[in-house]
Every structure is written in C-alpha cells, then in structure tokens.
Amino acid sequence: MTIVKRALKNLTGVVIIFSATLLLAAGLAYAEKTTTVTAKNEFGGKTTKTVFVQGDKNSEMFAEHLVYYNAEGRKAKEEYSYTDKIKTERGFKRAAAYYNPATEKVAKQEYEYTDAVSSTSGLAKNIDHYGSAGTFVRREAIYTEKYANANAMIKHIDYYESNRIAYREYYYTDKHAETKGYYKFTVTYGAANVVATRAFDYTEKYAKESGYDKLINYFDATGKQIKQEFYKNNKLVK
C-alpha cells in the first residue's frame, strides 16, 4: 500500500515568531486612527479598524488591523493584514487571532500565506490552537486546491503534548479516497519521536468490501512492525 504524505517545509519557526509579534501588537492603542466600521458584528459587538500610515508604530509591518468585540464588549477576534514588505520578506499576507470569551486568552490563530509561498510550499495557511491555559496543543496545515489536486492531500494536523508532536493526521481528497480506499492516515510517535503506530481510516464503500473500516499497524522501538489490528465500527474484527 502506498502512503501519500509529505514533509512540511520549515515554516514552523517563522510562524511561532509571528505568533509572538501578533500578540504583542494586539495591546497597542491607535487613538484617532481607529474607527468603528460595524456597530454589530457576528460576535454581537462592534468592529473597529485601524489603517496604518507611514510614521505609525508597526506601520512597516501592518497595513490594517481589525478588532471584533462580542456583545459584552470583550475582544473576540483580531485580524491583521501585512505590508508589501512583510509579504515579500516573510511570506504572510494575513493573520487572525480568536479569543476565548471567558478568559480573553487566545484560543486560535490563523496565518495565511502569499501566493509566492503557497505556490512553492503548497500551504495556504496554518491554524494554531491553544488550550484553556494558553498551551499550544494543535496545528493545522491547510493546502491549496492546486496542491491538493496534484498530491491528494487536503491538510494535516499535528497534535502536541509536552512541546512535541504526539501524533499527526493526514486528510485526503475524495478522489484519493475513492481510488485508494482510505481518507485519513494517522501516525503516533513514542519516545525519541519514533513511530509507534500507523492507522488507516477507510471509506464506507471499502469497509463493505473488506469487512473492516480501520487498520492499525504497531511498531517497536527499532521500527519493526510487531502487530496488526483490523476494526469495524470500533470493534476489533481480526
């Protein structure tokens, strides 16, 4: 069986650096340059907009800054668009932060890449998720439609535990699922990031023909496969 997957280009460090930058910028005040553009947005509150001009603090980095408030007046979302300089140097065109309404801490951040980056890496955007305590728990890598059509990959998701990837999920196009039988492939990692399991989730059509909808392969510390399990409706069948 051929497993379709790819190595993510080294954008992780850049994304993490920009995460900090985004949050630092979020606390600034912009006085008369900030205007209310919507009295009631999708979160129930107002939306304000800041347009940066030459001489403003952070004007070399940001072009615009939108802040969405909820009905209680708490910040629900922030959105930044970047200058042409940042687009060229860093490859980002937009970033957004979503806040937990109860704690006002960041729950999710999105980073959209420029066409120049997307055309070479295949990445359209990254989405970072944070736990209630602010711990980084999950990162989604969303691929462009062009990349997905050529490589069968829609996205992959990394799940973090103690600052390391505990497991990764790969999601595939409908066309791939129809021809190969599986729509998701999951890899879990043990100590020293050694692969512990590889699991395939199969389509309903494949399950009817094969008698199982999930296959899990287990590996020892040397990478040798030591066990194989087949499941149907979450029950072990062989």
N, C-alpha and C positions, 0 to 999 in steps of 0.2 A: 504494500500500500504506500502510495506517495503522499507525504505530508506537505501541504503547502504552507509555508511560513516564511518570514523574512526577518532580517536583523534591522532594528530601528537605528537610524543614523544618530550620531552623537549630538542630539539637540537638548538632552536632559539638563546639562549644566546651565545652558543658556536659559531654559525655562525656569529653573529654580532661582537663578539670579534675578530674572524679571519678576518672579513672584514677590520677592522682597521689595523690589522697586515699586511695583504696583501698590503694595500695601503702605509703603512709606508716603507715596504721593497722595494716597486717599485721604489723609488727615489735613491737607492744606486748605486754606481759605483763599477765595479768589475775589472777594469784595464785589465792586461794581461790574466786573466782567462776567459774573454769573447771573443768568436769567432763568425764570421759570418758563418752561416750554409746554408743560402739560399740568393742568390742575388736578386731574385724577387719572392715574396710570393703571396698568394691570394689577399692581400691588395694592391699590386703594389710596395712594397718596400722590403727591406732586412729583414732577421730574424737573430737575434743574440741569442747565447746560452751561459749560464754560468753554469759550473759544480762546485758545492761547495765541498771543501775538508776540512778535519779537521783543525781547526785553523782559517778558514774564519769566518767573522761576519755572523751570521744567519745560519752557517753550521749545527747546531743541529736541525734546523727547516726545511730547504730546501735542497733538493738533486740537483735539476736543476731549472733553470729559463730561459724561452724563451721570447723574446720580438719581436713582429711583427710590422713593420713600414709600413705606407702607401707610396704612390708614392711621397708625399710631404715631407716625412721624419718625419711625426708625428706618435706618438705611436698609433697603432690601437688595439693591444691586448697584454696582458701579460699572461703567463702561468707558474704555479709553480707546481712542484712535491715535495712531502714531504718525510722526512726521515722515516726510520722504527720506530724510537722513537715516532714521531708525529703521525704516522699511528696507533700505538698501544695506545698511551695516549689520542689522540683527535678524532681518527676515520676518519681523512681526508686523501685521497690519492692524490688528485689533486685540484687545484683551478685556475680559469682563470678570467681575467678582460678585458672587451671590452670597448673601449673609443669612445666617440662622436668625430668625426673628426673635427668638427667646434670648439668645446670648449676644447677638450682634457680632459674632465672630464669623470669619469667612468659612462657608461650607463648601463652596465650589469656585474654581477659577477656570476660565477658558482662554486659550491663546490661538488665534487664527494666524496662519502664515501667508506670506505673499505668494503670488503666482510663481515667482522665481524660485522660491524654496520648495513649493509644492510640486513643481514640475520635475525637480531633481530627486526629492526625497519621497514623493508620493503622499506626504502628510498634508491634510487640510487643516487640522487643528488638534491640539491636546486639551484634555479636560482633567483637571486635578480635583480630587475630592478629599475633604478633611473631616475627621471625627469631631465629636462634641467638645473635646479638649483641645482641638486645634492640631491634632496629629495627622500627618499626611498618610492616607490609607489606600488611595487608589488613583491610577492614572489611565485614562483612555486615550488611545491614539487613533484618530479617525482619518481614513484615507480618502483621497479624491476619487471621484467617479471614474476618471480615466485610469487611475491605478487599479481600482477595484475590478474594472472590466478586463484589464490586461493580466492581473495577478490573482484574481478570485478572492482577494481579501478585502473585507469591509472595514474592519477595525480589530485592534487587540486591546486587552485590558490587563494591566499589571496590578496585583493586589499586594500591598506591603504589610509586613509585620516586623517590628523592631528594625526599621530602616533597611529592610531587604525585601526583595521580591519573593513572596511565599508561593504564588502561583500566577500563571498567565493564561488568559483565554484568547483564542483566535476565532473570529467570526467570519463566515464565508458567504459569498453571493448565492442567490437562489440557483443560478446556473451550475455553479460548482456542486451544490448540494444535490441537485438533480442527477448529475453525471457521476459523482463520486460517492454519494450516499450520506456523507456527514456534513453538518452545517456548523459544528463547533468542535474545536480541538483544545484541550486543556493540559497544561504541563505544571506539575507541582515540583517544588525544589526542597531538598533536605539540607543537611549540613554542608557547608562549603559550596552552596549553590549547585549541588549535584542533583540531576534529575531523579525524582523519586517515583513519579507516575506519569503516564501519558494516557489521556482519556479521549474517546471519540463519542460525540453525540450524533445519532443518526436520524434521518427523516422517518416519518411515519410509513412512507412507501417502502423504504429499505427494511424497516423493522418487520413489516408484514412478510417480506420475502425471506429474511434471515432468521427471524424469531427473536431478535434482540434489538434494543434501541441505544445501548451504551456498551462500550468496550473499554476496559481499564487494563493497561499493562503496568506491572510493578518492576522496579529495578533495584539492585543492591548498590552499595557504595562504589563498586567498580564499573557500574554501568551495564551490568549483565541483567537481562530480563529473568525474573525469578517466578513470576506468577501472572496469570491472565484470567480476568473475570468478565462474564457477559451478563447484562441485565436487561430486563423488560419491565417497564412500569415500576422502576426502583426495586425490583426483586431479582435476586441472583438466580439465573437460569442454568448456568454451567460455568 
